[in-house]
Amino acid sequence: MSAVFDLADWQRRGPDPFPPLWASAWGDDRYGVWADLRVATEVQRLRWIEPGTFLMGDESQPERQVPTTIASGFWLADSACTQALWQAVMGSNPSHFSERNSKQPGSPQHPVEQVSWNDVVLPPEGFLVRLQAFTAGAVAGLPSEAEWEYACRAGTQTAYSFGDTVTGEEVNYWSDKGARMMTVAVRSLLANPWGLYEMHGNVWEWCADASGGGGGVAGRALRGGSWTYDARSARSAYRLAYAPVHAFQLDGFRFALRSTSPAGATEWPAPRSGVALAAGRGQG
């Protein structure tokens, strides 16, 4: 994602348009291309996830992994949605670990939790529906499971984007050797190689896909693990599913944006010496 491409590669693999119409700021860094979405006083950074291929599924069972292609690039929030951003869009904060919690207080920069898939997605009052007022030229949605795992792995083939083991300094998960027992503020821990924070642990993240385990209703997939699950559940390939009405203290989300602008609207930047482009229950 941090490689340098010539202009032809930028046009083929980079965001179109760039800068996106919704962006209040944009640029590139060691992780790749980024753009900021502003909602009132809150700013969410998104990372450009370029098209590519990867092996989806449990790396400890390579015979069961599936070669998967992400055909189109998309913008992905660099963190789970914060309580502050949810409040700015929705006018309320359902989170357990909020400033109102005197025993385990969170902050506006902690991830929003206790939100169901329906709360996030469904019209007319879902978060993503309301967010559309701020995303000119793009449609807001949840990543698919394939997109989520592709972004989580960030080019790695190990159990986690950090390797085959993790520590509490890298991931917020439950352990009998010093668990935090609550969420941490977003961007508190290390980013993965594509600049995405807390893809492992902290809160489960809803995905767009229907899945099993919904208790008689088509469940919705969650990925990433959480503060109250063990390290195994935070692996890149690990899957969970709940009914779309369920809203727990361990469930959050991060959103994606996809361009709806006409092709050819982009004014491509002139390359320097090339263009910098980064650009049921659980199942393993």
Backbone bond lengths (Angstrom), bond angles and torsions (degrees), N, CA, C in turn:
res aa  C-N    CA-C-N  psi(-1)  N-CA   C-N-CA  omega(-1)  CA-C   N-CA-C  phi
1 M - - - 1.459 - - 1.520 112.56 -
2 S 1.323 117.88 -21.31 1.464 119.62 -178.34 1.526 112.31 -101.64
3 A 1.331 116.53 10.10 1.458 119.19 -179.18 1.525 110.87 -69.51
4 V 1.326 116.25 165.32 1.454 121.67 177.46 1.524 108.41 -105.09
5 F 1.326 116.95 127.33 1.448 122.32 -177.99 1.523 109.48 -116.22
6 D 1.333 115.43 156.55 1.448 118.89 173.12 1.530 109.06 -78.64
7 L 1.321 116.25 176.53 1.457 120.48 -173.46 1.524 112.13 -60.64
8 A 1.339 117.45 -37.89 1.460 120.50 -179.53 1.528 110.64 -63.40
9 D 1.336 117.43 -40.74 1.462 120.66 177.99 1.524 110.99 -66.85
10 W 1.318 116.44 -40.37 1.464 120.26 177.58 1.525 110.36 -58.04
11 Q 1.320 116.85 -44.74 1.458 120.54 -179.03 1.523 111.97 -67.02
12 R 1.325 116.77 -29.98 1.460 120.58 -178.49 1.516 112.12 -83.92
13 R 1.336 117.32 -34.99 1.465 121.13 -170.29 1.524 113.95 -116.07
14 G 1.313 116.69 -11.84 1.454 119.84 -176.12 1.520 112.82 -87.36
15 P 1.328 117.39 172.84 1.466 121.27 179.13 1.522 112.17 -69.75
16 D 1.324 116.11 143.06 1.459 122.03 179.82 1.525 107.57 -136.09
17 P 1.325 119.85 114.18 1.466 126.19 3.47 1.524 112.32 -82.43
18 F 1.311 115.39 164.51 1.458 121.11 172.22 1.520 108.71 -138.34
19 P 1.341 118.24 127.05 1.457 124.64 -1.72 1.525 111.51 -71.10
20 P 1.344 117.21 152.60 1.462 119.28 178.56 1.523 111.19 -66.75
21 L 1.317 116.40 152.36 1.466 121.09 -175.68 1.520 112.63 -62.01
22 W 1.331 116.95 -28.70 1.461 120.98 -175.29 1.532 112.95 -83.32
23 A 1.322 117.88 -9.63 1.466 120.61 -169.62 1.524 112.10 -77.20
24 S 1.330 116.04 135.15 1.465 121.33 172.52 1.519 111.36 -91.28
25 A 1.336 116.86 -18.86 1.468 123.30 176.06 1.512 107.19 -159.34
26 W 1.333 117.04 159.44 1.459 120.65 -178.75 1.510 108.68 -159.56
27 G 1.323 115.04 165.12 1.455 119.45 179.20 1.511 110.45 170.71
28 D 1.343 116.18 -163.75 1.448 120.51 175.02 1.523 108.22 -143.79
29 D 1.325 115.55 154.55 1.461 122.26 179.60 1.519 107.64 -146.14
30 R 1.315 116.93 -163.78 1.471 119.21 -174.87 1.520 112.59 -64.48
31 Y 1.339 117.56 -20.18 1.460 120.07 178.28 1.523 112.27 -87.40
32 G 1.319 117.86 -24.92 1.450 121.21 -179.34 1.518 112.41 135.44
33 V 1.323 116.19 -154.47 1.460 122.83 -176.22 1.527 110.12 -82.34
34 W 1.329 115.82 138.18 1.457 121.15 178.10 1.523 110.09 -135.98
35 A 1.324 115.34 159.87 1.464 121.96 172.96 1.517 107.74 -148.24
36 D 1.326 116.33 145.46 1.461 122.13 -178.46 1.519 110.87 -103.74
37 L 1.326 115.62 134.52 1.453 123.24 172.75 1.520 108.34 -104.72
38 R 1.336 117.20 124.28 1.458 121.12 179.66 1.525 110.22 -104.25
39 V 1.334 115.58 131.06 1.460 122.96 173.24 1.524 106.54 -126.74
40 A 1.341 116.41 107.58 1.474 120.69 -173.52 1.529 108.24 55.61
41 T 1.333 118.00 -120.47 1.465 120.28 -178.70 1.523 112.45 -93.93
42 E 1.327 117.35 -1.88 1.465 120.59 -175.91 1.525 111.15 -96.18
43 V 1.326 115.52 141.87 1.454 121.59 179.91 1.521 108.70 -124.65
44 Q 1.326 115.65 126.38 1.463 121.43 173.98 1.520 108.68 -111.68
45 R 1.312 116.54 123.44 1.465 120.37 175.55 1.527 109.18 -84.15
46 L 1.330 115.66 138.64 1.454 121.79 175.03 1.524 109.27 -121.22
47 R 1.315 115.34 146.84 1.461 123.12 179.42 1.522 109.23 -108.39
48 W 1.337 116.30 139.12 1.445 120.32 175.56 1.525 109.15 -77.74
49 I 1.330 115.91 121.81 1.459 122.45 176.85 1.526 107.36 -103.86
50 E 1.297 116.04 108.14 1.460 119.54 -174.34 1.529 111.20 -78.22
51 P 1.336 118.81 160.74 1.465 120.98 177.81 1.521 111.30 -60.35
52 G 1.321 115.38 157.21 1.455 119.36 178.43 1.511 111.96 176.14
53 T 1.313 116.68 -175.44 1.459 122.96 178.73 1.520 109.26 -127.50
54 F 1.333 116.25 154.42 1.456 120.93 176.80 1.516 108.98 -159.66
55 L 1.334 116.48 169.18 1.453 122.40 174.19 1.514 108.35 -93.84
56 M 1.328 117.01 116.22 1.460 122.33 -176.98 1.524 109.74 -95.12
57 G 1.326 115.86 134.24 1.448 120.65 177.31 1.520 112.12 117.80
58 D 1.321 114.74 -179.16 1.456 122.99 -172.37 1.530 111.20 -65.40
59 E 1.329 115.26 116.00 1.467 120.35 -178.04 1.530 112.08 -68.96
60 S 1.332 118.21 -16.84 1.458 120.28 176.93 1.528 111.80 -78.30
61 Q 1.337 116.60 -10.02 1.462 122.34 175.90 1.533 108.45 -127.00
62 P 1.319 117.50 69.89 1.462 120.55 -172.74 1.519 113.74 -57.99
63 E 1.324 116.79 -26.66 1.462 119.16 179.76 1.524 111.79 -68.56
64 R 1.328 117.46 -15.83 1.462 121.42 -179.91 1.525 112.67 -103.27
65 Q 1.319 117.09 -4.06 1.455 119.48 177.90 1.530 110.66 -72.37
66 V 1.328 115.11 149.82 1.458 121.27 -175.12 1.528 109.48 -117.28
67 P 1.346 118.74 120.79 1.474 119.65 172.96 1.526 109.61 -60.35
68 T 1.313 116.34 124.88 1.465 121.70 -171.69 1.516 110.21 -130.57
69 T 1.315 116.02 135.65 1.463 121.67 -179.87 1.519 110.05 -109.94
70 I 1.304 116.17 129.08 1.463 122.68 168.83 1.525 105.68 -96.77
71 A 1.317 115.65 101.90 1.466 120.54 -168.06 1.518 113.22 -75.84
72 S 1.327 117.06 -28.94 1.467 120.43 -176.24 1.519 109.80 -127.38
73 G 1.324 115.39 140.34 1.450 119.69 175.59 1.518 111.40 -71.60
74 F 1.327 116.30 161.29 1.462 121.58 179.69 1.524 108.94 -155.68
75 W 1.325 115.25 161.01 1.455 121.78 174.89 1.527 108.90 -92.17
76 L 1.333 116.69 135.64 1.461 121.08 -179.99 1.522 109.48 -130.05
77 A 1.323 116.48 132.23 1.459 120.76 178.04 1.520 109.99 -55.04
78 D 1.329 116.37 137.61 1.462 119.20 -177.32 1.518 112.27 -77.39
79 S 1.336 117.22 -5.12 1.461 121.23 178.14 1.515 109.16 -147.31
80 A 1.313 115.34 166.10 1.454 119.74 168.75 1.527 109.11 -61.46
81 C 1.312 116.49 151.99 1.466 121.07 177.89 1.524 110.13 -58.77
82 T 1.315 116.46 130.64 1.457 120.67 179.94 1.532 111.81 -83.19
83 Q 1.314 114.93 163.34 1.465 120.25 173.96 1.525 110.37 -61.93
84 A 1.324 116.75 -36.24 1.465 120.30 -179.47 1.520 111.42 -65.31
85 L 1.338 117.34 -42.53 1.459 120.31 179.52 1.523 110.69 -67.93
86 W 1.323 116.86 -42.23 1.472 119.90 176.75 1.525 110.07 -58.77
87 Q 1.321 116.61 -45.34 1.459 121.27 179.22 1.522 110.76 -60.45
88 A 1.330 117.63 -42.01 1.463 121.31 -178.40 1.523 111.59 -64.30
89 V 1.328 116.61 -34.90 1.470 120.93 -178.24 1.515 111.69 -86.14
90 M 1.346 116.76 -41.09 1.464 121.25 -169.31 1.524 114.32 -103.79
91 G 1.330 117.53 -18.71 1.465 120.53 179.24 1.507 114.84 82.02
92 S 1.337 118.78 10.01 1.458 122.51 179.47 1.519 108.52 -153.99
93 N 1.336 116.48 169.93 1.460 121.16 -179.69 1.529 108.88 -137.80
94 P 1.329 118.28 106.54 1.462 121.04 -176.80 1.526 114.36 -83.50
95 S 1.322 118.97 0.59 1.458 122.23 -167.61 1.524 113.29 -68.51
96 H 1.327 114.85 142.94 1.465 121.05 173.70 1.530 110.46 -72.00
97 F 1.337 116.70 -45.57 1.464 120.90 -177.89 1.531 110.16 -89.18
98 S 1.309 115.24 64.46 1.460 121.41 179.76 1.526 109.46 -107.94
99 E 1.304 116.33 179.66 1.473 120.28 176.89 1.520 111.93 -64.72
100 R 1.323 117.44 -18.53 1.463 120.95 179.16 1.523 112.68 -75.32
101 N 1.299 117.50 -17.14 1.461 122.37 -176.81 1.525 108.78 -82.09
102 S 1.316 116.69 106.27 1.464 120.53 -174.88 1.525 112.63 -73.16
103 K 1.333 118.09 -25.20 1.455 121.10 -177.76 1.524 112.60 -89.34
104 Q 1.312 116.91 -37.47 1.464 121.55 179.27 1.530 108.38 -134.91
105 P 1.318 116.92 70.37 1.471 118.95 -175.41 1.516 112.69 -71.24
106 G 1.304 114.28 138.05 1.450 120.55 170.56 1.519 109.31 -100.57
107 S 1.331 115.86 -148.99 1.458 121.20 -179.93 1.519 107.68 -154.42
108 P 1.329 117.91 169.59 1.468 119.46 175.83 1.525 113.50 -58.85
109 Q 1.343 117.62 -21.11 1.457 120.55 -179.79 1.526 113.17 -95.39
110 H 1.308 117.68 5.23 1.461 120.45 169.02 1.526 108.36 -77.69
111 P 1.335 117.64 155.11 1.470 118.78 179.43 1.525 110.95 -66.14
112 V 1.319 116.13 142.13 1.452 119.38 171.72 1.524 107.23 -67.03
113 E 1.331 116.99 139.98 1.460 121.90 175.05 1.526 107.55 -139.97
114 Q 1.315 114.81 -177.00 1.462 121.41 -170.45 1.532 111.00 58.56
115 V 1.331 115.50 38.60 1.463 121.29 173.96 1.523 108.32 -119.27
116 S 1.305 116.18 131.15 1.459 121.32 178.98 1.527 110.37 -84.12
117 W 1.333 115.10 167.10 1.463 119.90 173.88 1.529 109.54 -58.91
118 N 1.327 116.63 -41.59 1.466 120.53 178.51 1.523 111.79 -61.27
119 D 1.353 116.58 -40.64 1.469 120.27 179.20 1.525 111.04 -60.37
120 V 1.316 115.64 -35.10 1.461 120.78 -176.26 1.524 111.56 -79.84
121 V 1.327 117.31 -38.57 1.459 121.10 -164.24 1.525 115.27 -106.87
122 L 1.328 117.79 -43.29 1.464 119.96 -163.02 1.529 113.72 -71.36
123 P 1.340 117.20 137.65 1.458 121.29 170.76 1.523 108.91 -74.51
124 P 1.341 118.07 156.60 1.470 124.09 5.35 1.524 113.71 -95.29
125 E 1.351 117.82 -4.64 1.462 119.88 -170.52 1.519 114.33 -112.81
126 G 1.336 118.18 6.90 1.457 119.56 -179.63 1.521 112.37 -64.30
127 F 1.322 115.43 154.48 1.468 120.91 -178.67 1.525 111.89 -54.51
128 L 1.328 116.65 -47.12 1.465 119.46 -175.76 1.523 111.51 -67.45
129 V 1.327 116.84 -30.47 1.466 120.22 176.62 1.523 109.96 -66.49
130 R 1.315 116.67 -46.17 1.465 120.79 179.70 1.522 111.92 -68.47
131 L 1.338 115.87 -32.76 1.465 119.35 -179.03 1.522 111.63 -63.35
132 Q 1.338 117.04 -25.29 1.461 120.98 -177.78 1.529 112.81 -56.80
133 A 1.321 117.70 -23.60 1.462 120.53 178.30 1.526 111.67 -63.76
134 F 1.355 117.52 -15.78 1.459 121.70 -174.99 1.536 112.63 -115.09
135 T 1.335 118.13 3.22 1.467 120.40 -170.70 1.528 111.33 -118.30
136 A 1.317 117.29 53.74 1.463 121.86 -179.24 1.524 111.17 -50.97
137 G 1.330 116.28 129.80 1.452 120.95 177.47 1.509 114.70 81.17
138 A 1.339 117.79 6.90 1.466 120.31 -179.54 1.521 109.47 -147.50
139 V 1.314 115.65 154.37 1.456 121.71 174.75 1.523 108.38 -107.91
140 A 1.332 116.32 135.65 1.458 121.88 -179.80 1.520 109.91 -91.47
141 G 1.311 116.61 141.44 1.455 121.33 178.48 1.510 110.67 -161.16
142 L 1.318 115.79 177.73 1.451 121.19 171.29 1.532 109.18 -89.46
143 P 1.325 117.91 149.61 1.463 118.95 174.03 1.525 110.14 -69.12
144 S 1.320 115.97 150.27 1.457 119.54 170.01 1.524 108.54 -69.86
145 E 1.336 116.47 166.99 1.466 118.99 176.18 1.527 110.98 -59.44
146 A 1.325 116.53 -41.34 1.466 119.37 -179.70 1.522 111.07 -63.65
147 E 1.328 116.98 -43.97 1.462 120.42 178.30 1.523 110.83 -63.52
148 W 1.330 115.72 -41.23 1.461 119.35 -179.29 1.524 110.63 -62.64
149 E 1.327 117.29 -48.51 1.463 119.78 -178.15 1.530 111.77 -66.03
150 Y 1.322 116.26 -38.75 1.470 120.94 176.61 1.525 110.41 -58.04
151 A 1.329 116.50 -46.75 1.464 120.72 -179.66 1.520 111.35 -69.84
152 C 1.324 116.85 -37.29 1.465 120.42 178.88 1.522 110.80 -64.43
153 R 1.317 116.80 -46.93 1.463 119.90 -179.67 1.522 111.69 -65.33
154 A 1.316 117.26 -35.62 1.471 121.58 175.87 1.524 112.02 51.38
155 G 1.322 115.89 45.48 1.450 120.53 177.58 1.515 115.36 85.96
156 T 1.341 118.49 -2.26 1.464 121.19 179.94 1.523 110.29 -91.73
157 Q 1.321 115.99 163.53 1.461 121.76 178.06 1.514 111.49 -125.54
158 T 1.315 116.49 16.88 1.461 122.72 -179.64 1.527 110.28 -96.08
159 A 1.327 116.75 175.11 1.459 120.98 -176.50 1.524 112.16 -61.77
160 Y 1.309 116.42 -34.76 1.462 123.83 176.85 1.526 107.66 -127.00
161 S 1.304 116.86 161.95 1.465 118.23 177.64 1.522 111.59 -68.71
162 F 1.346 117.26 -12.32 1.450 122.20 178.67 1.528 112.76 -95.87
163 G 1.341 117.59 -6.06 1.462 121.34 -177.76 1.522 109.86 136.37
164 D 1.325 116.38 -161.54 1.470 119.84 -178.07 1.518 113.02 -91.45
165 T 1.320 117.39 -5.57 1.462 121.91 173.55 1.521 108.67 -136.66
166 V 1.321 116.45 160.13 1.461 120.96 177.13 1.526 109.55 -136.68
167 T 1.312 114.73 162.76 1.461 122.28 176.18 1.520 109.29 -121.51
168 G 1.323 115.55 170.03 1.451 120.68 177.77 1.512 113.83 -66.29
169 E 1.326 117.57 -18.80 1.466 120.69 175.49 1.527 111.09 -74.21
170 E 1.325 116.56 -21.78 1.466 121.18 -178.95 1.525 112.95 -99.25
171 V 1.332 116.94 -33.55 1.468 121.72 -171.09 1.516 109.66 -139.57
172 N 1.336 116.96 138.07 1.463 122.70 175.24 1.520 108.77 -91.46
173 Y 1.340 116.59 98.72 1.462 122.55 -179.90 1.522 108.79 -137.22
174 W 1.330 115.69 168.51 1.460 119.42 179.68 1.519 110.30 -80.94
175 S 1.324 114.77 136.09 1.457 121.39 175.49 1.516 107.46 -151.58
176 D 1.318 116.93 148.17 1.469 119.91 176.63 1.525 111.20 -80.24
177 K 1.335 115.88 6.67 1.470 120.82 179.92 1.530 111.86 -112.44
178 G 1.338 116.55 30.86 1.461 118.36 175.76 1.503 114.52 122.14
179 A 1.323 118.00 45.88 1.459 120.69 178.71 1.522 110.43 -69.68
180 R 1.333 116.18 147.20 1.467 121.00 178.91 1.529 111.48 -75.86
181 M 1.319 117.06 -28.82 1.463 123.60 177.58 1.518 113.69 66.94
182 M 1.311 116.99 22.91 1.455 122.16 173.58 1.535 107.72 -168.89
183 T 1.318 116.39 174.72 1.459 120.14 176.64 1.528 110.82 -72.37
184 V 1.317 115.72 163.41 1.460 121.95 170.12 1.523 107.81 -115.87
185 A 1.314 116.94 160.11 1.462 121.21 177.37 1.528 109.52 -60.17
186 V 1.326 116.58 146.22 1.464 120.01 178.93 1.526 109.54 -63.23
187 R 1.313 114.99 151.31 1.463 123.72 -178.58 1.532 112.61 64.91
188 S 1.343 116.82 19.90 1.466 120.88 176.41 1.521 112.16 -79.49
189 L 1.327 115.79 -29.14 1.453 121.60 -174.73 1.526 109.93 -110.43
190 L 1.306 116.75 -179.84 1.457 121.12 -173.45 1.525 111.83 -67.88
191 A 1.323 115.99 143.73 1.464 121.33 172.84 1.528 109.29 -80.48
192 N 1.342 115.25 155.56 1.460 118.90 173.86 1.534 109.55 -79.11
193 P 1.326 119.33 179.10 1.476 119.58 -174.77 1.520 115.15 -62.05
194 W 1.324 118.95 -14.19 1.460 121.73 177.92 1.525 112.28 -104.92
195 G 1.335 117.01 13.46 1.458 120.64 173.71 1.515 114.83 81.39
196 L 1.335 117.72 22.24 1.462 122.11 -179.48 1.525 109.11 -104.27
197 Y 1.324 116.33 129.25 1.454 122.44 -173.88 1.528 112.19 -97.38
198 E 1.345 114.44 143.54 1.467 121.97 174.46 1.531 113.30 51.57
199 M 1.320 116.68 39.92 1.459 119.45 170.02 1.529 110.13 -68.65
200 H 1.317 116.14 -25.35 1.464 122.16 174.54 1.531 108.07 -105.30
201 G 1.336 116.96 125.54 1.459 120.81 173.80 1.519 114.17 77.86
202 N 1.309 115.44 -170.95 1.470 126.80 -179.79 1.520 111.40 75.33
203 V 1.341 119.62 -77.81 1.470 121.25 172.19 1.526 109.54 -134.21
204 W 1.331 116.09 145.15 1.448 120.79 167.75 1.528 108.45 -60.73
205 E 1.319 116.07 146.04 1.463 120.14 -178.16 1.530 110.12 -119.05
206 W 1.342 114.70 122.07 1.459 120.14 177.91 1.528 110.54 -62.40
207 C 1.326 116.08 140.39 1.464 122.52 172.28 1.524 109.23 -114.64
208 A 1.315 116.26 168.39 1.456 120.76 -176.03 1.520 112.72 -71.13
209 D 1.331 117.97 -27.06 1.455 122.37 -168.17 1.520 114.00 -71.54
210 A 1.322 115.20 145.67 1.456 121.85 164.93 1.517 107.91 -76.64
211 S 1.322 116.75 149.53 1.455 121.20 -178.10 1.515 108.23 -151.83
212 G 1.317 116.47 -179.91 1.457 120.44 178.15 1.512 111.77 -81.20
213 G 1.326 116.58 177.58 1.451 121.66 173.04 1.493 115.24 80.98
214 G 1.334 118.86 23.90 1.447 121.01 -177.62 1.512 114.86 -94.00
215 G 1.338 118.64 13.15 1.445 121.04 177.04 1.519 113.00 65.01
216 G 1.339 116.91 45.05 1.454 120.58 179.39 1.511 113.79 94.05
217 V 1.340 117.23 -16.12 1.462 122.71 175.64 1.517 106.29 -111.15
218 A 1.320 116.90 149.96 1.468 119.15 177.18 1.518 109.35 -57.69
219 G 1.325 116.48 112.41 1.452 120.52 -179.04 1.515 111.94 -71.10
220 R 1.305 115.43 167.16 1.465 121.71 176.26 1.517 108.62 -121.31
221 A 1.310 114.77 140.08 1.458 121.19 -173.69 1.521 111.48 -74.15
222 L 1.326 115.28 144.18 1.457 123.04 170.35 1.516 108.29 -126.32
223 R 1.309 116.26 149.66 1.460 122.16 -178.60 1.525 110.44 -135.29
224 G 1.340 114.76 155.51 1.454 120.60 165.34 1.505 117.92 107.17
225 G 1.349 118.48 -18.20 1.453 118.82 -176.37 1.518 112.41 81.10
226 S 1.331 116.22 -177.58 1.467 119.51 -178.53 1.518 110.60 -158.11
227 W 1.327 114.19 177.93 1.459 121.60 -178.27 1.525 113.00 -63.50
228 T 1.315 118.24 -21.29 1.456 120.84 -176.52 1.529 113.20 -107.09
229 Y 1.346 117.82 4.56 1.462 122.56 175.14 1.524 109.46 -110.33
230 D 1.338 115.85 158.49 1.461 119.68 -176.69 1.529 111.77 -77.10
231 A 1.318 115.51 175.16 1.467 121.19 -174.45 1.526 111.93 -62.53
232 R 1.329 117.89 -33.91 1.467 120.01 -179.53 1.525 110.95 -58.32
233 S 1.327 116.45 -36.16 1.468 120.59 -178.46 1.520 112.58 -71.25
234 A 1.315 117.35 -14.94 1.462 121.19 -179.25 1.521 112.74 -91.19
235 R 1.332 118.04 3.50 1.460 120.61 179.32 1.530 111.18 -63.22
236 S 1.304 116.03 154.08 1.465 121.37 -178.23 1.524 112.33 -57.27
237 A 1.339 117.79 -33.89 1.463 121.66 -173.46 1.517 113.68 -92.59
238 Y 1.323 118.31 -7.54 1.468 120.10 -171.87 1.522 111.52 -72.59
239 R 1.342 115.70 141.13 1.466 121.49 -174.78 1.520 110.53 -127.87
240 L 1.321 114.44 149.05 1.460 122.72 176.97 1.518 106.94 -141.89
241 A 1.329 117.30 157.95 1.466 119.53 176.12 1.520 109.49 -146.10
242 Y 1.317 115.33 141.05 1.459 122.47 173.98 1.523 109.03 -136.98
243 A 1.334 114.78 162.15 1.457 119.80 172.90 1.526 108.98 -61.33
244 P 1.318 118.32 145.78 1.466 121.11 -174.11 1.523 114.43 -67.24
245 V 1.340 118.23 -9.26 1.465 120.47 178.35 1.525 112.22 -90.12
246 H 1.318 118.29 -11.59 1.457 121.45 -175.43 1.524 111.02 -73.59
247 A 1.338 115.21 136.73 1.466 121.80 -180.00 1.525 107.92 -138.08
248 F 1.311 117.08 105.56 1.451 122.90 -175.08 1.530 111.35 -114.85
249 Q 1.330 115.11 167.53 1.463 121.56 179.11 1.526 112.67 -69.61
250 L 1.319 116.85 -4.69 1.458 120.85 -178.08 1.519 113.46 -114.19
251 D 1.326 117.76 6.15 1.461 120.86 -174.08 1.522 111.68 -113.08
252 G 1.326 116.37 127.50 1.457 122.88 175.44 1.527 109.22 -139.46
253 F 1.318 116.92 -151.06 1.468 120.60 -179.02 1.517 109.53 -170.43
254 R 1.330 115.77 163.53 1.458 122.57 165.44 1.524 105.87 -132.15
255 F 1.316 116.35 146.96 1.460 119.34 -172.83 1.523 111.22 -107.00
256 A 1.330 114.12 161.86 1.459 123.30 176.82 1.518 109.08 -118.88
257 L 1.325 116.39 154.38 1.463 122.94 172.65 1.518 108.70 -124.18
258 R 1.347 115.51 137.26 1.458 122.25 179.45 1.517 108.50 -126.56
259 S 1.318 115.87 133.42 1.458 121.08 -175.24 1.514 112.17 -65.44
260 T 1.339 115.84 137.17 1.463 121.96 171.21 1.525 110.24 -114.87
261 S 1.332 116.52 8.20 1.463 120.84 -178.03 1.519 110.29 -73.07
262 P 1.345 117.49 151.86 1.461 120.14 179.28 1.521 111.40 -61.05
263 A 1.325 115.69 143.20 1.469 119.42 176.31 1.519 109.64 -60.06
264 G 1.303 115.19 142.92 1.459 119.76 178.24 1.511 113.71 88.71
265 A 1.348 117.54 3.82 1.459 119.44 -178.84 1.522 112.55 -80.12
266 T 1.311 116.46 -13.78 1.455 120.23 -174.84 1.519 112.21 -74.62
267 E 1.320 115.81 135.52 1.462 121.32 167.08 1.520 106.73 -96.10
268 W 1.325 116.26 100.54 1.453 119.73 -173.69 1.520 110.72 -69.66
269 P 1.334 117.09 134.90 1.461 119.31 179.01 1.521 110.94 -68.15
270 A 1.319 116.49 145.86 1.458 120.02 176.31 1.518 109.29 -67.65
271 P 1.320 118.04 133.10 1.468 119.77 -179.74 1.518 110.96 -66.50
272 R 1.339 114.28 147.29 1.456 118.71 174.20 1.530 105.78 -82.12
273 S 1.332 116.81 -93.39 1.469 119.22 168.83 1.524 106.19 -108.58
274 G 1.322 114.39 41.26 1.451 122.91 -167.88 1.515 106.25 120.51
275 V 1.327 117.88 162.85 1.457 120.67 -177.94 1.513 109.00 -103.44
276 A 1.330 117.54 128.79 1.466 120.93 179.20 1.515 108.72 -73.91
277 L 1.318 116.15 123.10 1.466 120.72 178.66 1.520 109.31 -136.62
278 A 1.295 116.30 121.45 1.425 118.38 176.97 1.488 111.14 -90.41
279 A 1.410 29.94 -15.03 1.372 63.29 -138.70 1.506 120.93 52.51
280 G 32.957 154.76 -127.99 1.386 118.95 131.30 1.495 118.93 29.56
281 R 1.226 122.94 -121.46 1.437 126.02 177.79 1.501 106.02 -124.93
282 G 1.289 113.52 -170.78 1.439 117.55 -171.06 1.511 114.64 -68.27
283 Q 1.289 114.58 148.83 1.460 121.86 174.94 1.519 107.45 -130.54
284 G 1.321 116.78 136.50 1.447 119.23 177.79 1.512 110.89 -84.08
